[in-house]
Each structure stands twice: as C-alpha cells, then as structure tokens.
Amino acid sequence: FEEDVTNGEIPPAAVQQLQAFSQAHAKVPIMWVVVPDKTTVYVDEYHSRAFFNAFNAAGLGPDLRSFAAEQRGKMKDFYFTNDTHMSMEAQLLLGKRMLEAVAKVLPPSPAKAP
C-alpha cells in the first residue's frame, strides 16, 4: 500500500522515544500497543522489523507483529482484501490479545457489589 511505502518504516530509534515518555510518566503504568500495518503482515515481513525487534526487547508491550503474522496463516482475512483495515474477526482476536497483555501487568479490578 502506497502509504506504507511513502511513510516508510518505523525507525528503531522510536523505541527510545517510547521509553523516555514512559520514564517521564512513571507514576502511570504505560503499555504501548503497536499494531502492524497490512504491508508488514502480508507483503513484507521485514517491514519495520528492526523497530519491532527493539520494541519487543525493551518489553514495552505485547508482540502484535508476530501475533498478526501467526493469524495471517490461520484465518482467511486478517486484513480485508481490498482495504487496509482489519476484519472484525481480527479486531476481536487482537483485542483479546491486548486484554491478556494488560491483565499480566495490572492487577484485576475489585469485584463490584450488585
């Protein structure tokens, strides 16, 4: 997709910016969620690979690039065929994966009385 080529890859140095922001706001737990674009999932698995490797090594959030690549082979349309948006099924799977990642970091909320 043209935007992916025009905008280029996410530079690995962006991880340092995410880390700096997280450190500057250390009182608030921050989990970064970086959703790979359609080019990364279907066309060029090496697109932004250096960024994702640095991101994963830094432990800033869940590895959604590997998750999307895995799902690409399991479901017909992770991303819609003629669109850059994820299918509804993919959105639900991705949402579940993100919720699982948050649950590992934050304590469960206390049960509320009826």
N, C-alpha and C positions, 0 to 999 in steps of 0.2 A: 504494500500500500504506500502511496506516494508520501503521506505524512511521516511514515516511519523512516523513509529514506531521507526526506527533507530535514526532519528534526534530528536525525542521526541517533546514535546510541547514547545511552545514559553513561556518562563518564564514571569510572571507578572513584574518582575524587568526590563525587556526590555523597558517598558513604561518610566521608569526614564531615560534611556539612550536616548530615542527619545526626551523627554522633555529637557534634558541637551543640546542635539545637537541644538534643536530649539531655546533655550535661547542663546546659544553661537553665533547663526547666526540670531539674532532677526531683523536685518535690511532687511532680505529677508523673505517674507511670506512663511512659510512651511506648507504644508498639507501632512500628512502621509497617505498613502493608503496601507492597509494591506488586501490582497486578501486571503480568507480562502482556504485551500487545500481541495482536494476531500474527504479525511478522515473526516474532520470537517463538510463538507456539507452532506455527505451521510452515513458514517459509525458510527461516534461517535460525536454527537453534543456537548459533553462536552470536546472534544479535544481542548486544549488551551483556554478553557472558561475563566479561571482566567485572562489570558492576555487580551482577548477581552473585558472583563468587565472593567478592569483597563484602557485600551485604550479608550473605549467609555466614561468612567467617566472623563478622562483627556481632552476630546474634541479635540483630535489631528487630527481627520479625520473622514470620513464617516463610519458608521457601516455596513461594507460589509458582515460580518458574518451573521447577521440577514437577510440582503437582499438576500444572496445566499440561506439560509435556506427557505426563503419565496418562492423564484423562483423554488427551487427544487420540490415543490409540484404543481407548475403551468405549468412547461414545461417538456417534455419527457427527454431531456438530457441537464442538465445544464453543467455537465462534460460529455465527451464522455464515453461510456460504458466501453470500453477496453483501456482507456487511462487516463492520469492524467491532460489532457488539457481541457479547456473549449470549448464548442461548439461555433460556430460562432455566433449563436443567443445569447448565454450567454455573449460572449465578447461584443457584441453591447449593450446589456442591462447594463452590468457593466460599459462600457464606458460612457453611458448616465448618469448613477447614479453618476459617478465620476465627470463628467462635471457639473452636477447640484450642487454638493458639492462645487466645485471650484467657481462657479458663486455666491454662497452665501457669499464667503469670499472676492473675488476680485471684484473690480468694472468692469463694462463692458468696453471693449476696445472702443476707439472712432471710429466712423464711418469713413471709408476712402473714399475720393472722387474718382469717376471713372476716 
